[in-house]
Amino acid sequence: MQRKIPFVNPAKNYLLIKDEIDAAYNDVMSKGDLVDRGQLKSFEQNLAEFVGTKYAVGLNSGYDALHMSLRAAGVGPGDEVIVPAHTFVATCSAVVNAGAKPVLVDVAKDFNIDCGKIENAITGKTKAIMPVHLSGWMADMPKVMGMAKKYDLVVIEDACQSLGSSINGKGAGSWGLAGCWSFYPFKILGGYGDGGAITTNDADVALFARRMRYNGEDRDTGEYHGHGFTCLLDNLQAAFLDVKLRHLPDWIIRRKTIAERYRRGLSGIADLFLPHYDSPGFDHIYQNYTLRSKQGNEFSEYLKNNGIEVLTQFRKPYYRHEALKLEDRGFPETEAISCEVCSLPMNVEITDEEVEYVISVVRGFYGK
């Protein structure tokens, strides 16, 4: 019987903390605390403390966090926003749906925006930069913030894949005007359904998001402050996320241990580029263990055929989808990454023996 190594295993993760999750469920349901109650406020407070900001606002998804942050920053028609060419489409779509124009910039070897190419993309219409911290590794925020200061630009961090990462001790999501988070089930802090949040040190941004997430209404006064949206983080999901957040520091340690096991087992294979970067002060928390294989689909299909579930995001760059009507200005690194990218199973549920099996299959593909 063939082995099956899932990319993530939510059911097994639930069993690790079943008593705490069940207690949170019973607390919410027995009180009838379904919408905008104490559990949400508790999670927001604890998330802000974890990230290192004054405020956190729970929303319905990571996309809502991006979209709301852009609107809070005053981004709209006539504005341009710099985004990386290699990321999930939601980053770019949030800009479009705020009425602005996304201007794409190629990425570097670490999958994040190439800071050396940002300046050439800045025009008189540029209003903001939206760096993305992919797979648990942050974009070079000291350089991004320096560029933003030079040109008086807003910075909104798409930190959806990097909760707990930092540079010189300063957490992802605490550098720009706003940090944006996703709690989609496969994220490092995943709910049992979708969810998201904004973190910020700006009281006006937090107030704007709290009002606009609930149809523009100030819940304390009943006054409407604009045509808003319906994108409040579900109270039950907030209770579950609050439980998981308490475990996150230990789970990050486990992920780093798994990543080190992968590194030891896979180093020295010439056609593999592993996600271990030499940047002092940068902390990788391994939301994903995303490597590059020169054999591309042949490599990833071999792993799948041997029972290993992998992700190959994104084989087709989002700007190549004609319906999105985006400008392809030439992004050679993104094109190369798209042909080679592959993420190995990375989760706190996986056993050391399963990790060793993944390593053996990879080495078998390369005849090692």
VEXVO-478950 format. One record per residue (C-alpha): residue number from 1; residue in three letters; x negated, y negated, z. Coordinates in steps of 0.02 Angstrom, whole numbers. Layout:
N
<pt pos="NUM" code="ALA" X="X" Y="Y" Z="Z"/>
...
% end
This chain:
368
<pt pos="1" code="MET" X="0" Y="0" Z="0"/>
<pt pos="2" code="GLN" X="-71" Y="-168" Z="-53"/>
<pt pos="3" code="ARG" X="-116" Y="-297" Z="79"/>
<pt pos="4" code="LYS" X="-11" Y="-454" Z="92"/>
<pt pos="5" code="ILE" X="-95" Y="-610" Z="161"/>
<pt pos="6" code="PRO" X="29" Y="-755" Z="161"/>
<pt pos="7" code="PHE" X="-31" Y="-933" Z="137"/>
<pt pos="8" code="VAL" X="65" Y="-979" Z="294"/>
<pt pos="9" code="ASN" X="179" Y="-875" Z="405"/>
<pt pos="10" code="PRO" X="313" Y="-984" Z="490"/>
<pt pos="11" code="ALA" X="402" Y="-835" Z="568"/>
<pt pos="12" code="LYS" X="242" Y="-775" Z="653"/>
<pt pos="13" code="ASN" X="202" Y="-952" Z="709"/>
<pt pos="14" code="TYR" X="375" Y="-965" Z="788"/>
<pt pos="15" code="LEU" X="342" Y="-807" Z="889"/>
<pt pos="16" code="LEU" X="182" Y="-885" Z="958"/>
<pt pos="17" code="ILE" X="284" Y="-1023" Z="1043"/>
<pt pos="18" code="LYS" X="457" Y="-944" Z="1044"/>
<pt pos="19" code="ASP" X="498" Y="-980" Z="1226"/>
<pt pos="20" code="GLU" X="457" Y="-1166" Z="1208"/>
<pt pos="21" code="ILE" X="551" Y="-1185" Z="1044"/>
<pt pos="22" code="ASP" X="702" Y="-1094" Z="1112"/>
<pt pos="23" code="ALA" X="700" Y="-1204" Z="1268"/>
<pt pos="24" code="ALA" X="695" Y="-1360" Z="1159"/>
<pt pos="25" code="TYR" X="842" Y="-1296" Z="1057"/>
<pt pos="26" code="ASN" X="943" Y="-1259" Z="1214"/>
<pt pos="27" code="ASP" X="904" Y="-1430" Z="1286"/>
<pt pos="28" code="VAL" X="965" Y="-1521" Z="1130"/>
<pt pos="29" code="MET" X="1118" Y="-1414" Z="1100"/>
<pt pos="30" code="SER" X="1177" Y="-1404" Z="1280"/>
<pt pos="31" code="LYS" X="1172" Y="-1594" Z="1292"/>
<pt pos="32" code="GLY" X="1243" Y="-1624" Z="1119"/>
<pt pos="33" code="ASP" X="1093" Y="-1734" Z="1078"/>
<pt pos="34" code="LEU" X="1107" Y="-1726" Z="889"/>
<pt pos="35" code="VAL" X="1067" Y="-1899" Z="821"/>
<pt pos="36" code="ASP" X="941" Y="-2031" Z="880"/>
<pt pos="37" code="ARG" X="927" Y="-1972" Z="1059"/>
<pt pos="38" code="GLY" X="790" Y="-1954" Z="1189"/>
<pt pos="39" code="GLN" X="702" Y="-1809" Z="1104"/>
<pt pos="40" code="LEU" X="668" Y="-1918" Z="952"/>
<pt pos="41" code="LYS" X="604" Y="-2061" Z="1058"/>
<pt pos="42" code="SER" X="492" Y="-1941" Z="1155"/>
<pt pos="43" code="PHE" X="417" Y="-1871" Z="996"/>
<pt pos="44" code="GLU" X="389" Y="-2045" Z="924"/>
<pt pos="45" code="GLN" X="298" Y="-2100" Z="1081"/>
<pt pos="46" code="ASN" X="189" Y="-1944" Z="1085"/>
<pt pos="47" code="LEU" X="150" Y="-1953" Z="899"/>
<pt pos="48" code="ALA" X="96" Y="-2135" Z="912"/>
<pt pos="49" code="GLU" X="-17" Y="-2091" Z="1059"/>
<pt pos="50" code="PHE" X="-92" Y="-1944" Z="963"/>
<pt pos="51" code="VAL" X="-127" Y="-2048" Z="808"/>
<pt pos="52" code="GLY" X="-187" Y="-2200" Z="906"/>
<pt pos="53" code="THR" X="-55" Y="-2329" Z="860"/>
<pt pos="54" code="LYS" X="71" Y="-2432" Z="957"/>
<pt pos="55" code="TYR" X="224" Y="-2368" Z="864"/>
<pt pos="56" code="ALA" X="292" Y="-2217" Z="772"/>
<pt pos="57" code="VAL" X="458" Y="-2207" Z="681"/>
<pt pos="58" code="GLY" X="534" Y="-2038" Z="637"/>
<pt pos="59" code="LEU" X="603" Y="-2020" Z="462"/>
<pt pos="60" code="ASN" X="679" Y="-1885" Z="354"/>
<pt pos="61" code="SER" X="525" Y="-1844" Z="248"/>
<pt pos="62" code="GLY" X="350" Y="-1893" Z="200"/>
<pt pos="63" code="TYR" X="419" Y="-1975" Z="44"/>
<pt pos="64" code="ASP" X="536" Y="-2083" Z="150"/>
<pt pos="65" code="ALA" X="385" Y="-2136" Z="252"/>
<pt pos="66" code="LEU" X="292" Y="-2191" Z="95"/>
<pt pos="67" code="HIS" X="443" Y="-2279" Z="21"/>
<pt pos="68" code="MET" X="490" Y="-2366" Z="183"/>
<pt pos="69" code="SER" X="311" Y="-2424" Z="215"/>
<pt pos="70" code="LEU" X="300" Y="-2503" Z="42"/>
<pt pos="71" code="ARG" X="463" Y="-2596" Z="69"/>
<pt pos="72" code="ALA" X="408" Y="-2651" Z="243"/>
<pt pos="73" code="ALA" X="249" Y="-2721" Z="163"/>
<pt pos="74" code="GLY" X="353" Y="-2823" Z="41"/>
<pt pos="75" code="VAL" X="298" Y="-2722" Z="-111"/>
<pt pos="76" code="GLY" X="421" Y="-2740" Z="-255"/>
<pt pos="77" code="PRO" X="448" Y="-2788" Z="-436"/>
<pt pos="78" code="GLY" X="297" Y="-2870" Z="-518"/>
<pt pos="79" code="ASP" X="174" Y="-2793" Z="-394"/>
<pt pos="80" code="GLU" X="43" Y="-2660" Z="-429"/>
<pt pos="81" code="VAL" X="-12" Y="-2526" Z="-307"/>
<pt pos="82" code="ILE" X="-172" Y="-2426" Z="-325"/>
<pt pos="83" code="VAL" X="-148" Y="-2238" Z="-300"/>
<pt pos="84" code="PRO" X="-261" Y="-2088" Z="-333"/>
<pt pos="85" code="ALA" X="-239" Y="-1987" Z="-492"/>
<pt pos="86" code="HIS" X="-250" Y="-1823" Z="-396"/>
<pt pos="87" code="THR" X="-111" Y="-1809" Z="-267"/>
<pt pos="88" code="PHE" X="68" Y="-1751" Z="-248"/>
<pt pos="89" code="VAL" X="186" Y="-1849" Z="-359"/>
<pt pos="90" code="ALA" X="281" Y="-1922" Z="-210"/>
<pt pos="91" code="THR" X="140" Y="-2047" Z="-179"/>
<pt pos="92" code="CYS" X="164" Y="-2121" Z="-351"/>
<pt pos="93" code="SER" X="354" Y="-2102" Z="-354"/>
<pt pos="94" code="ALA" X="372" Y="-2203" Z="-194"/>
<pt pos="95" code="VAL" X="285" Y="-2348" Z="-281"/>
<pt pos="96" code="VAL" X="398" Y="-2335" Z="-434"/>
<pt pos="97" code="ASN" X="555" Y="-2323" Z="-328"/>
<pt pos="98" code="ALA" X="504" Y="-2478" Z="-232"/>
<pt pos="99" code="GLY" X="505" Y="-2569" Z="-399"/>
<pt pos="100" code="ALA" X="317" Y="-2586" Z="-417"/>
<pt pos="101" code="LYS" X="191" Y="-2516" Z="-541"/>
<pt pos="102" code="PRO" X="69" Y="-2379" Z="-489"/>
<pt pos="103" code="VAL" X="-108" Y="-2401" Z="-554"/>
<pt pos="104" code="LEU" X="-201" Y="-2237" Z="-550"/>
<pt pos="105" code="VAL" X="-384" Y="-2218" Z="-500"/>
<pt pos="106" code="ASP" X="-487" Y="-2060" Z="-518"/>
<pt pos="107" code="VAL" X="-546" Y="-1960" Z="-368"/>
<pt pos="108" code="ALA" X="-717" Y="-1905" Z="-306"/>
<pt pos="109" code="LYS" X="-787" Y="-1731" Z="-273"/>
<pt pos="110" code="ASP" X="-695" Y="-1725" Z="-106"/>
<pt pos="111" code="PHE" X="-525" Y="-1740" Z="-194"/>
<pt pos="112" code="ASN" X="-492" Y="-1914" Z="-123"/>
<pt pos="113" code="ILE" X="-490" Y="-2082" Z="-211"/>
<pt pos="114" code="ASP" X="-658" Y="-2136" Z="-281"/>
<pt pos="115" code="CYS" X="-693" Y="-2298" Z="-189"/>
<pt pos="116" code="GLY" X="-822" Y="-2345" Z="-320"/>
<pt pos="117" code="LYS" X="-683" Y="-2359" Z="-449"/>
<pt pos="118" code="ILE" X="-553" Y="-2456" Z="-350"/>
<pt pos="119" code="GLU" X="-620" Y="-2630" Z="-387"/>
<pt pos="120" code="ASN" X="-607" Y="-2610" Z="-575"/>
<pt pos="121" code="ALA" X="-422" Y="-2569" Z="-555"/>
<pt pos="122" code="ILE" X="-381" Y="-2727" Z="-456"/>
<pt pos="123" code="THR" X="-288" Y="-2865" Z="-550"/>
<pt pos="124" code="GLY" X="-198" Y="-3023" Z="-501"/>
<pt pos="125" code="LYS" X="-41" Y="-2918" Z="-476"/>
<pt pos="126" code="THR" X="-117" Y="-2793" Z="-356"/>
<pt pos="127" code="LYS" X="-26" Y="-2797" Z="-190"/>
<pt pos="128" code="ALA" X="-81" Y="-2638" Z="-103"/>
<pt pos="129" code="ILE" X="-195" Y="-2486" Z="-99"/>
<pt pos="130" code="MET" X="-122" Y="-2318" Z="-52"/>
<pt pos="131" code="PRO" X="-264" Y="-2197" Z="-14"/>
<pt pos="132" code="VAL" X="-217" Y="-2014" Z="12"/>
<pt pos="133" code="HIS" X="-303" Y="-1903" Z="141"/>
<pt pos="134" code="LEU" X="-295" Y="-1732" Z="59"/>
<pt pos="135" code="SER" X="-304" Y="-1563" Z="143"/>
<pt pos="136" code="GLY" X="-362" Y="-1628" Z="313"/>
<pt pos="137" code="TRP" X="-505" Y="-1737" Z="250"/>
<pt pos="138" code="MET" X="-488" Y="-1926" Z="250"/>
<pt pos="139" code="ALA" X="-524" Y="-2046" Z="110"/>
<pt pos="140" code="ASP" X="-670" Y="-2163" Z="147"/>
<pt pos="141" code="MET" X="-568" Y="-2287" Z="249"/>
<pt pos="142" code="PRO" X="-710" Y="-2404" Z="298"/>
<pt pos="143" code="LYS" X="-738" Y="-2436" Z="112"/>
<pt pos="144" code="VAL" X="-552" Y="-2446" Z="74"/>
<pt pos="145" code="MET" X="-524" Y="-2571" Z="214"/>
<pt pos="146" code="GLY" X="-674" Y="-2673" Z="157"/>
<pt pos="147" code="MET" X="-603" Y="-2683" Z="-18"/>
<pt pos="148" code="ALA" X="-432" Y="-2730" Z="49"/>
<pt pos="149" code="LYS" X="-504" Y="-2869" Z="154"/>
<pt pos="150" code="LYS" X="-604" Y="-2937" Z="7"/>
<pt pos="151" code="TYR" X="-451" Y="-2949" Z="-104"/>
<pt pos="152" code="ASP" X="-317" Y="-2978" Z="30"/>
<pt pos="153" code="LEU" X="-225" Y="-2816" Z="-4"/>
<pt pos="154" code="VAL" X="-109" Y="-2711" Z="103"/>
<pt pos="155" code="VAL" X="-165" Y="-2534" Z="145"/>
<pt pos="156" code="ILE" X="-38" Y="-2395" Z="168"/>
<pt pos="157" code="GLU" X="-110" Y="-2225" Z="210"/>
<pt pos="158" code="ASP" X="-32" Y="-2070" Z="137"/>
<pt pos="159" code="ALA" X="-93" Y="-1962" Z="281"/>
<pt pos="160" code="CYS" X="37" Y="-1825" Z="256"/>
<pt pos="161" code="GLN" X="-95" Y="-1688" Z="248"/>
<pt pos="162" code="SER" X="-216" Y="-1747" Z="381"/>
<pt pos="163" code="LEU" X="-136" Y="-1767" Z="552"/>
<pt pos="164" code="GLY" X="-277" Y="-1759" Z="679"/>
<pt pos="165" code="SER" X="-417" Y="-1805" Z="560"/>
<pt pos="166" code="SER" X="-527" Y="-1955" Z="598"/>
<pt pos="167" code="ILE" X="-678" Y="-2059" Z="548"/>
<pt pos="168" code="ASN" X="-792" Y="-2109" Z="690"/>
<pt pos="169" code="GLY" X="-653" Y="-2068" Z="812"/>
<pt pos="170" code="LYS" X="-520" Y="-2177" Z="729"/>
<pt pos="171" code="GLY" X="-374" Y="-2070" Z="676"/>
<pt pos="172" code="ALA" X="-294" Y="-2051" Z="507"/>
<pt pos="173" code="GLY" X="-138" Y="-2158" Z="498"/>
<pt pos="174" code="SER" X="-207" Y="-2293" Z="613"/>
<pt pos="175" code="TRP" X="-313" Y="-2392" Z="489"/>
<pt pos="176" code="GLY" X="-191" Y="-2477" Z="373"/>
<pt pos="177" code="LEU" X="-30" Y="-2572" Z="396"/>
<pt pos="178" code="ALA" X="58" Y="-2404" Z="405"/>
<pt pos="179" code="GLY" X="16" Y="-2219" Z="407"/>
<pt pos="180" code="CYS" X="137" Y="-2099" Z="325"/>
<pt pos="181" code="TRP" X="170" Y="-1921" Z="384"/>
<pt pos="182" code="SER" X="259" Y="-1767" Z="321"/>
<pt pos="183" code="PHE" X="324" Y="-1628" Z="432"/>
<pt pos="184" code="TYR" X="371" Y="-1512" Z="289"/>
<pt pos="185" code="PRO" X="360" Y="-1333" Z="357"/>
<pt pos="186" code="PHE" X="192" Y="-1295" Z="276"/>
<pt pos="187" code="LYS" X="104" Y="-1447" Z="349"/>
<pt pos="188" code="ILE" X="-16" Y="-1435" Z="496"/>
<pt pos="189" code="LEU" X="127" Y="-1501" Z="604"/>
<pt pos="190" code="GLY" X="278" Y="-1428" Z="517"/>
<pt pos="191" code="GLY" X="459" Y="-1427" Z="568"/>
<pt pos="192" code="TYR" X="596" Y="-1302" Z="529"/>
<pt pos="193" code="GLY" X="656" Y="-1408" Z="385"/>
<pt pos="194" code="ASP" X="591" Y="-1573" Z="318"/>
<pt pos="195" code="GLY" X="539" Y="-1725" Z="417"/>
<pt pos="196" code="GLY" X="420" Y="-1872" Z="416"/>
<pt pos="197" code="ALA" X="362" Y="-2026" Z="510"/>
<pt pos="198" code="ILE" X="273" Y="-2193" Z="500"/>
<pt pos="199" code="THR" X="139" Y="-2245" Z="623"/>
<pt pos="200" code="THR" X="91" Y="-2427" Z="638"/>
<pt pos="201" code="ASN" X="22" Y="-2561" Z="752"/>
<pt pos="202" code="ASP" X="138" Y="-2691" Z="674"/>
<pt pos="203" code="ALA" X="297" Y="-2721" Z="773"/>
<pt pos="204" code="ASP" X="387" Y="-2794" Z="622"/>
<pt pos="205" code="VAL" X="351" Y="-2640" Z="516"/>
<pt pos="206" code="ALA" X="415" Y="-2526" Z="654"/>
<pt pos="207" code="LEU" X="573" Y="-2630" Z="677"/>
<pt pos="208" code="PHE" X="604" Y="-2637" Z="489"/>
<pt pos="209" code="ALA" X="588" Y="-2447" Z="475"/>
<pt pos="210" code="ARG" X="701" Y="-2414" Z="624"/>
<pt pos="211" code="ARG" X="837" Y="-2523" Z="550"/>
<pt pos="212" code="MET" X="822" Y="-2468" Z="370"/>
<pt pos="213" code="ARG" X="818" Y="-2282" Z="412"/>
<pt pos="214" code="TYR" X="994" Y="-2301" Z="479"/>
<pt pos="215" code="ASN" X="1080" Y="-2396" Z="338"/>
<pt pos="216" code="GLY" X="1001" Y="-2561" Z="389"/>
<pt pos="217" code="GLU" X="1087" Y="-2563" Z="558"/>
<pt pos="218" code="ASP" X="1011" Y="-2618" Z="721"/>
<pt pos="219" code="ARG" X="1075" Y="-2479" Z="834"/>
<pt pos="220" code="ASP" X="1068" Y="-2589" Z="989"/>
<pt pos="221" code="THR" X="1168" Y="-2736" Z="920"/>
<pt pos="222" code="GLY" X="1267" Y="-2660" Z="776"/>
<pt pos="223" code="GLU" X="1205" Y="-2799" Z="662"/>
<pt pos="224" code="TYR" X="1157" Y="-2753" Z="483"/>
<pt pos="225" code="HIS" X="991" Y="-2824" Z="422"/>
<pt pos="226" code="GLY" X="995" Y="-2768" Z="241"/>
<pt pos="227" code="HIS" X="1049" Y="-2629" Z="125"/>
<pt pos="228" code="GLY" X="960" Y="-2482" Z="202"/>
<pt pos="229" code="PHE" X="948" Y="-2295" Z="182"/>
<pt pos="230" code="THR" X="996" Y="-2137" Z="273"/>
<pt pos="231" code="CYS" X="830" Y="-2058" Z="320"/>
<pt pos="232" code="LEU" X="826" Y="-2036" Z="509"/>
<pt pos="233" code="LEU" X="724" Y="-1891" Z="578"/>
<pt pos="234" code="ASP" X="844" Y="-1760" Z="643"/>
<pt pos="235" code="ASN" X="845" Y="-1754" Z="833"/>
<pt pos="236" code="LEU" X="830" Y="-1565" Z="840"/>
<pt pos="237" code="GLN" X="680" Y="-1567" Z="724"/>
<pt pos="238" code="ALA" X="601" Y="-1702" Z="833"/>
<pt pos="239" code="ALA" X="619" Y="-1590" Z="985"/>
<pt pos="240" code="PHE" X="535" Y="-1445" Z="893"/>
<pt pos="241" code="LEU" X="395" Y="-1558" Z="829"/>
<pt pos="242" code="ASP" X="365" Y="-1624" Z="1003"/>
<pt pos="243" code="VAL" X="334" Y="-1445" Z="1061"/>
<pt pos="244" code="LYS" X="216" Y="-1410" Z="918"/>
<pt pos="245" code="LEU" X="122" Y="-1574" Z="942"/>
<pt pos="246" code="ARG" X="66" Y="-1513" Z="1114"/>
<pt pos="247" code="HIS" X="-17" Y="-1363" Z="1032"/>
<pt pos="248" code="LEU" X="-95" Y="-1459" Z="887"/>
<pt pos="249" code="PRO" X="-267" Y="-1493" Z="967"/>
<pt pos="250" code="ASP" X="-293" Y="-1307" Z="998"/>
<pt pos="251" code="TRP" X="-226" Y="-1264" Z="825"/>
<pt pos="252" code="ILE" X="-351" Y="-1383" Z="745"/>
<pt pos="253" code="ILE" X="-492" Y="-1294" Z="837"/>
<pt pos="254" code="ARG" X="-428" Y="-1128" Z="769"/>
<pt pos="255" code="ARG" X="-422" Y="-1198" Z="592"/>
<pt pos="256" code="LYS" X="-601" Y="-1258" Z="606"/>
<pt pos="257" code="THR" X="-652" Y="-1084" Z="665"/>
<pt pos="258" code="ILE" X="-568" Y="-1005" Z="514"/>
<pt pos="259" code="ALA" X="-650" Y="-1132" Z="398"/>
<pt pos="260" code="GLU" X="-821" Y="-1091" Z="470"/>
<pt pos="261" code="ARG" X="-788" Y="-906" Z="443"/>
<pt pos="262" code="TYR" X="-745" Y="-943" Z="260"/>
<pt pos="263" code="ARG" X="-902" Y="-1049" Z="244"/>
<pt pos="264" code="ARG" X="-1015" Y="-912" Z="311"/>
<pt pos="265" code="GLY" X="-933" Y="-781" Z="202"/>
<pt pos="266" code="LEU" X="-926" Y="-878" Z="40"/>
<pt pos="267" code="SER" X="-1082" Y="-987" Z="40"/>
<pt pos="268" code="GLY" X="-1208" Y="-952" Z="-96"/>
<pt pos="269" code="ILE" X="-1084" Y="-914" Z="-235"/>
<pt pos="270" code="ALA" X="-1138" Y="-1032" Z="-373"/>
<pt pos="271" code="ASP" X="-967" Y="-1048" Z="-456"/>
<pt pos="272" code="LEU" X="-877" Y="-1096" Z="-295"/>
<pt pos="273" code="PHE" X="-874" Y="-1272" Z="-222"/>
<pt pos="274" code="LEU" X="-822" Y="-1260" Z="-40"/>
<pt pos="275" code="PRO" X="-735" Y="-1400" Z="60"/>
<pt pos="276" code="HIS" X="-878" Y="-1437" Z="179"/>
<pt pos="277" code="TYR" X="-933" Y="-1615" Z="147"/>
<pt pos="278" code="ASP" X="-1086" Y="-1705" Z="214"/>
<pt pos="279" code="SER" X="-1012" Y="-1867" Z="280"/>
<pt pos="280" code="PRO" X="-1067" Y="-1911" Z="458"/>
<pt pos="281" code="GLY" X="-923" Y="-1966" Z="569"/>
<pt pos="282" code="PHE" X="-789" Y="-1885" Z="461"/>
<pt pos="283" code="ASP" X="-687" Y="-1747" Z="544"/>
<pt pos="284" code="HIS" X="-607" Y="-1614" Z="433"/>
<pt pos="285" code="ILE" X="-457" Y="-1528" Z="516"/>
<pt pos="286" code="TYR" X="-420" Y="-1409" Z="371"/>
<pt pos="287" code="GLN" X="-238" Y="-1434" Z="334"/>
<pt pos="288" code="ASN" X="-288" Y="-1330" Z="184"/>
<pt pos="289" code="TYR" X="-449" Y="-1239" Z="139"/>
<pt pos="290" code="THR" X="-458" Y="-1306" Z="-38"/>
<pt pos="291" code="LEU" X="-604" Y="-1250" Z="-144"/>
<pt pos="292" code="ARG" X="-649" Y="-1259" Z="-328"/>
<pt pos="293" code="SER" X="-684" Y="-1107" Z="-436"/>
<pt pos="294" code="LYS" X="-759" Y="-1127" Z="-609"/>
<pt pos="295" code="GLN" X="-655" Y="-977" Z="-661"/>
<pt pos="296" code="GLY" X="-492" Y="-1069" Z="-624"/>
<pt pos="297" code="ASN" X="-336" Y="-967" Z="-658"/>
<pt pos="298" code="GLU" X="-433" Y="-806" Z="-679"/>
<pt pos="299" code="PHE" X="-496" Y="-826" Z="-500"/>
<pt pos="300" code="SER" X="-329" Y="-873" Z="-422"/>
<pt pos="301" code="GLU" X="-234" Y="-736" Z="-515"/>
<pt pos="302" code="TYR" X="-361" Y="-608" Z="-455"/>
<pt pos="303" code="LEU" X="-328" Y="-658" Z="-275"/>
<pt pos="304" code="LYS" X="-139" Y="-651" Z="-301"/>
<pt pos="305" code="ASN" X="-153" Y="-480" Z="-382"/>
<pt pos="306" code="ASN" X="-246" Y="-421" Z="-227"/>
<pt pos="307" code="GLY" X="-109" Y="-478" Z="-108"/>
<pt pos="308" code="ILE" X="-178" Y="-650" Z="-61"/>
<pt pos="309" code="GLU" X="-58" Y="-796" Z="-75"/>
<pt pos="310" code="VAL" X="-148" Y="-952" Z="-135"/>
<pt pos="311" code="LEU" X="-99" Y="-1126" Z="-192"/>
<pt pos="312" code="THR" X="-162" Y="-1203" Z="-354"/>
<pt pos="313" code="GLN" X="-109" Y="-1384" Z="-334"/>
<pt pos="314" code="PHE" X="-107" Y="-1465" Z="-455"/>
<pt pos="315" code="ARG" X="-143" Y="-1373" Z="-618"/>
<pt pos="316" code="LYS" X="-53" Y="-1507" Z="-719"/>
<pt pos="317" code="PRO" X="-93" Y="-1683" Z="-657"/>
<pt pos="318" code="TYR" X="65" Y="-1779" Z="-620"/>
<pt pos="319" code="TYR" X="23" Y="-1917" Z="-744"/>
<pt pos="320" code="ARG" X="33" Y="-1789" Z="-885"/>
<pt pos="321" code="HIS" X="219" Y="-1762" Z="-857"/>
<pt pos="322" code="GLU" X="297" Y="-1866" Z="-996"/>
<pt pos="323" code="ALA" X="458" Y="-1904" Z="-901"/>
<pt pos="324" code="LEU" X="360" Y="-2003" Z="-770"/>
<pt pos="325" code="LYS" X="296" Y="-2125" Z="-903"/>
<pt pos="326" code="LEU" X="130" Y="-2159" Z="-819"/>
<pt pos="327" code="GLU" X="-28" Y="-2230" Z="-895"/>
<pt pos="328" code="ASP" X="-170" Y="-2106" Z="-918"/>
<pt pos="329" code="ARG" X="-326" Y="-2214" Z="-918"/>
<pt pos="330" code="GLY" X="-441" Y="-2063" Z="-917"/>
<pt pos="331" code="PHE" X="-478" Y="-1970" Z="-755"/>
<pt pos="332" code="PRO" X="-617" Y="-1842" Z="-785"/>
<pt pos="333" code="GLU" X="-636" Y="-1784" Z="-604"/>
<pt pos="334" code="THR" X="-450" Y="-1757" Z="-584"/>
<pt pos="335" code="GLU" X="-448" Y="-1659" Z="-747"/>
<pt pos="336" code="ALA" X="-592" Y="-1549" Z="-687"/>
<pt pos="337" code="ILE" X="-514" Y="-1521" Z="-516"/>
<pt pos="338" code="SER" X="-347" Y="-1473" Z="-594"/>
<pt pos="339" code="CYS" X="-429" Y="-1331" Z="-690"/>
<pt pos="340" code="GLU" X="-524" Y="-1264" Z="-538"/>
<pt pos="341" code="VAL" X="-425" Y="-1300" Z="-379"/>
<pt pos="342" code="CYS" X="-372" Y="-1158" Z="-264"/>
<pt pos="343" code="SER" X="-322" Y="-1160" Z="-80"/>
<pt pos="344" code="LEU" X="-352" Y="-1003" Z="22"/>
<pt pos="345" code="PRO" X="-237" Y="-947" Z="164"/>
<pt pos="346" code="MET" X="-262" Y="-1066" Z="311"/>
<pt pos="347" code="ASN" X="-150" Y="-1057" Z="464"/>
<pt pos="348" code="VAL" X="-161" Y="-1021" Z="649"/>
<pt pos="349" code="GLU" X="-64" Y="-859" Z="628"/>
<pt pos="350" code="ILE" X="-194" Y="-775" Z="518"/>
<pt pos="351" code="THR" X="-307" Y="-647" Z="603"/>
<pt pos="352" code="ASP" X="-496" Y="-637" Z="590"/>
<pt pos="353" code="GLU" X="-476" Y="-469" Z="503"/>
<pt pos="354" code="GLU" X="-361" Y="-548" Z="373"/>
<pt pos="355" code="VAL" X="-485" Y="-688" Z="344"/>
<pt pos="356" code="GLU" X="-622" Y="-559" Z="316"/>
<pt pos="357" code="TYR" X="-510" Y="-472" Z="189"/>
<pt pos="358" code="VAL" X="-489" Y="-636" Z="93"/>
<pt pos="359" code="ILE" X="-678" Y="-659" Z="95"/>
<pt pos="360" code="SER" X="-707" Y="-481" Z="33"/>
<pt pos="361" code="VAL" X="-585" Y="-506" Z="-112"/>
<pt pos="362" code="VAL" X="-667" Y="-670" Z="-163"/>
<pt pos="363" code="ARG" X="-839" Y="-592" Z="-156"/>
<pt pos="364" code="GLY" X="-774" Y="-442" Z="-252"/>
<pt pos="365" code="PHE" X="-716" Y="-556" Z="-392"/>
<pt pos="366" code="TYR" X="-891" Y="-626" Z="-406"/>
<pt pos="367" code="GLY" X="-973" Y="-455" Z="-389"/>
<pt pos="368" code="LYS" X="-1057" Y="-501" Z="-225"/>
% end
